[in-house]
Amino acid sequence: MRKEDCFYLGKIAKKFSFKGEVLAYLDTDEPELYQDMESVFVEFNNNLVPYFIESSSLHKNDFLRIRFEDVNNEEEADRLMNCPIYLPLAMLPKLTGNKFYFHEVIGFEIEDQRLGIFGKIQSINDSTAQPLFEVLNGDIEILVPMIDHFLVKIDRKNKKVIMNLPEGLVEMYL
């Protein structure tokens, strides 16, 4: 499985028992969706390796207690510490309405209700306090804050993000 075809679920954070069980921190608002998985992909040296799950259960809200097949002691569990875990994109719960996954809107056109279509979303910068759409208009990059108040509609059918942006925000780039 290629990393591009997967989403980051969390990371293996701690050992739980001397029998090789681990606690995985799940980076999700709904950890209960992931408690009955058959397997996950564990990242080692930029490669995803499938690990089959013998049993798992929720532990203190954000953690999943996992017993992997073929991990039977602390030494074997040690190799997994701090390794990121991934699942195939197909396992992401479908979102509706104006909720969206960042990867989902890459390539969508972006439209302002006042200005019309002004570019295509190239990527999302979430390393800032407020995530930003990085929009390309010809060879000009426009940064658009992802603020719920500005978002009017995610039009999945027409691959468009419709916004109501403050006057001057887009114009200052053009």
Long-range contacts (C-beta under 8 A, 24 or more apart in sequence): 1-41, 1-48, 1-50, 1-86, 1-88, 2-48, 3-43, 3-46, 3-48, 3-86, 5-88, 5-89, 6-41, 6-48, 6-86, 6-87, 6-88, 6-89, 7-86, 7-87, 7-88, 7-89, 7-91, 7-92, 7-101, 7-103, 8-84, 8-85, 8-86, 9-34, 9-40, 9-85, 9-86, 9-87, 10-64, 10-84, 10-85, 11-82, 11-83, 11-84, 11-85, 12-42, 12-66, 12-80, 12-81, 12-82, 12-83, 12-85, 13-63, 13-81, 13-82, 14-81, 15-74, 15-77, 15-78, 15-81, 16-59, 16-65, 18-73, 18-74, 19-67, 19-72, 19-73, 20-67, 20-68, 20-71, 20-72, 20-73, 20-74, 20-76, 20-77, 21-65, 21-66, 21-67, 21-77, 22-65, 22-66, 22-68, 22-71, 22-77, 22-80, 22-81, 23-59, 23-63, 23-64, 23-65, 23-66, 24-63, 24-64, 24-66, 24-85, 25-62, 25-63, 26-62, 26-63, 26-64, 30-93, 31-58, 31-61, 31-62, 31-63, 31-64, 32-58, 33-93, 34-64, 34-87, 35-64, 37-87, 40-85, 40-86, 40-87, 41-85, 41-86, 41-87, 42-80, 42-83, 42-84, 42-85, 42-86, 43-83, 43-84, 43-85, 43-86, 44-83, 48-86, 97-154, 98-148, 98-151, 98-153, 98-154, 99-154, 100-154, 102-126, 102-131, 104-156, 105-133, 105-154, 105-161, 107-159, 108-159, 108-160, 108-161, 109-159, 109-160, 109-161, 110-135, 110-144, 110-160, 110-161, 110-163, 111-160, 111-161, 111-162, 111-163, 112-163, 112-164, 112-165, 112-170, 113-152, 113-162, 113-163, 113-164, 114-164, 114-165, 114-167, 115-165, 115-170, 115-171, 117-160, 118-142, 118-170, 118-174, 121-161, 133-161, 137-173, 137-174, 140-173, 140-174, 141-173, 142-170, 142-173, 142-174, 143-173, 144-169, 144-170
